[in-house]
Amino acid sequence: MRDTDIMCVCVSQTNDVMDYVILCKQEKLCQTRHPVLLLTAFVAFKSAFGADDNCPNRRPDVGCNLDVSFEDVEAFCNQIPTSSVASAPTIECHSPLAHSGKFFVLLMVDPDAPRPCPAPSGYYLHWLAVVTVTNVGVVKTTRTYVNYVPPTPPQGTHRYQLLMYRLSSSSLPTGAVPDKRSGFSLEDFRASVGLQENPDASFQFLYEP
């Protein structure tokens, strides 16, 4: 059965045994001879196909110390933006004096691609650029390596992370730019560029189809 065929999860209870049954395709309804426990079904569905904190292989969250806006509407940490995300966001730093005049690599990644559980094969890279920070905190792009593409989660609610790492130069090393977006290894990228493990600044928001 393909992931795109799965439309719902039914949970039936016989005595004390819980039977998880994935049944539905397209617009068909779940059918079972036993009462469907809707709340348990929702939890099971979220665990299997959404960003669930109980997933042991779920990639970690990041903090929010950037101000991010889409179409001049502020986005909030760990929430779904209320405006369109079709165009790249505007970004500002909380500590402009600490970052002003320096170069950073900026990434936007989906850590839940293609879905959080089981463990994903890698991040999906939505954006890669070198940026600087003005003395009032505005993040300005100096060179784009991978053009921005908006969030398009195939299923469930995904997290999207904006990460800024301090660079020792104004450009990325030769060979460091990935040749594909899917299966992006953040760990390998950090190693190839010589970045520290934790970003200097970050932001995380949610999005769903």
Salt bridges, closest charged atoms under 4 A:
ASP3 OD2 - ARG115 NH1 2.40
ASP5 OD1 - ARG2 NH2 2.80
ASP53 OD1 - ARG58 NH1 3.01
ASP61 OD1 - ARG58 NH2 3.63
ASP61 OD1 - ARG159 NH1 2.78
ASP67 OD1 - HIS94 NE2 2.97
ASP110 OD2 - HIS158 ND1 2.79
ASP112 OD1 - ARG159 NH2 2.63
